[in-house]
Amino acid sequence: MNNLLFDFTVDKSTNTVLINREFNAEQSLVWDAFTTQELLDQWWAPKPFVSKTKSMDFKVGGTRFYAMVSPEGQEMWAMHQYTSISPKTNFKMLNAFADEDANPQLPGSDWDLSFSEENGITKVSISIYNDSLERMEKMIEMGFREGFTMTLNELEELLNQTKN
């Protein structure tokens, strides 16, 4: 069993979910896993769902439009709109559910993702801000903690395969 950090905190006073997760992989590889369509589609959904990107333009003002697809083929669409990018270390995005025509269901949540590496271990710190406690509680009730934990485990598996 590894001793990599994983922590998930819900801060109701600031409507923010804070996630810290370490991966036994180089920072550039972890960064690519979060910012490259081909890699994202291999892990950005809790099993048995799969991620299917329809379009992605990783630049400030660009978006990723994707679906989480159930084993029965049901599609749940969402989008990331990138608002800030500091290559290899940080990016920010608005994350929102959407319809199949890419119309976002606002409000979404503001994600701030930071990447740092020490001794070959990359730490990803994610802050997810919601404009209301209601929205954040709904996100948690919908199983976000369990689903995102499974999703990050998928990423860990992918990184292990990529390294070997």
SVG drawing of the C-alpha trace seen along z (x, -y; Angstrom):
<svg xmlns="http://www.w3.org/2000/svg" viewBox="-30 -33 43 35">
<polyline fill="none" stroke="black" stroke-width="0.4" points="0.0,0.0 1.4,-3.4 1.4,-6.4 0.4,-8.9 -1.7,-11.8 -5.4,-11.9 -7.6,-14.3 -11.1,-15.6 -12.5,-18.5 -15.8,-20.2 -15.7,-23.7 -19.3,-24.9 -18.2,-28.4 -16.6,-29.1 -18.8,-26.8 -15.5,-25.1 -14.4,-21.5 -10.7,-21.1 -9.0,-18.0 -5.3,-17.1 -4.0,-14.0 -0.5,-12.7 0.5,-10.6 3.7,-8.6 4.5,-10.2 6.3,-13.2 4.5,-16.5 4.5,-16.8 2.8,-13.5 0.1,-14.3 -0.4,-17.7 -0.9,-16.1 -3.4,-13.7 -5.5,-16.7 -5.1,-18.7 -5.0,-16.3 -8.2,-15.0 -6.8,-11.5 -5.7,-11.0 -8.7,-12.7 -11.0,-10.3 -9.2,-7.4 -9.9,-8.4 -12.3,-11.4 -15.4,-9.3 -16.1,-6.9 -16.4,-3.3 -18.5,-1.9 -19.0,-5.3 -16.6,-6.4 -15.6,-9.9 -16.1,-10.9 -14.8,-14.3 -16.7,-15.9 -14.4,-18.9 -11.5,-20.4 -9.4,-23.5 -7.1,-23.8 -6.4,-27.5 -7.7,-30.5 -11.2,-31.0 -11.3,-27.5 -13.6,-24.7 -13.7,-21.0 -17.2,-19.6 -17.7,-16.0 -20.1,-13.4 -19.9,-10.8 -21.5,-7.8 -23.2,-5.0 -22.8,-1.3 -26.4,-1.7 -25.2,-4.6 -26.9,-7.4 -24.9,-10.6 -24.5,-13.2 -22.9,-16.3 -20.7,-18.8 -18.1,-21.4 -15.0,-23.0 -14.3,-26.5 -10.6,-27.4 -10.2,-30.8 -6.5,-30.8 -3.5,-28.6 0.0,-28.7 1.7,-25.8 2.5,-22.7 1.6,-24.3 -1.9,-25.7 -5.1,-26.1 -8.6,-27.3 -11.9,-26.5 -15.6,-26.8 -17.1,-23.4 -20.8,-23.1 -23.3,-20.5 -24.7,-21.1 -27.1,-19.8 -26.0,-17.9 -25.8,-21.2 -23.2,-22.6 -25.5,-25.0 -24.2,-25.2 -26.5,-24.8 -25.4,-27.6 -24.3,-28.2 -21.3,-25.9 -18.4,-25.6 -15.0,-27.3 -12.1,-24.8 -8.5,-25.9 -6.0,-23.1 -2.4,-23.4 0.4,-20.9 3.7,-20.5 6.4,-17.8 8.8,-16.7 11.0,-13.6 9.0,-12.2 5.7,-12.5 3.3,-15.0 0.7,-16.7 -2.5,-18.0 -4.4,-20.5 -7.9,-21.2 -10.2,-23.9 -13.8,-23.8 -15.8,-26.9 -19.6,-27.0 -21.5,-30.2 -24.0,-28.8 -24.0,-26.3 -27.1,-24.8 -25.2,-24.0 -22.3,-22.5 -24.5,-20.4 -26.3,-19.1 -23.0,-18.2 -22.0,-16.3 -25.4,-14.6 -25.1,-13.5 -22.1,-11.4 -19.3,-13.7 -16.9,-12.5 -17.3,-8.9 -17.4,-9.4 -14.4,-11.8 -12.4,-9.4 -13.1,-6.6 -12.1,-8.9 -8.8,-9.8 -8.1,-6.1 -8.6,-5.6 -6.0,-8.3 -3.6,-6.6 -4.0,-3.3 -3.5,-5.1 -0.3,-6.8 1.0,-3.5 0.4,-1.9 2.0,-4.9 5.2,-4.6 5.6,-0.9"/>
</svg>
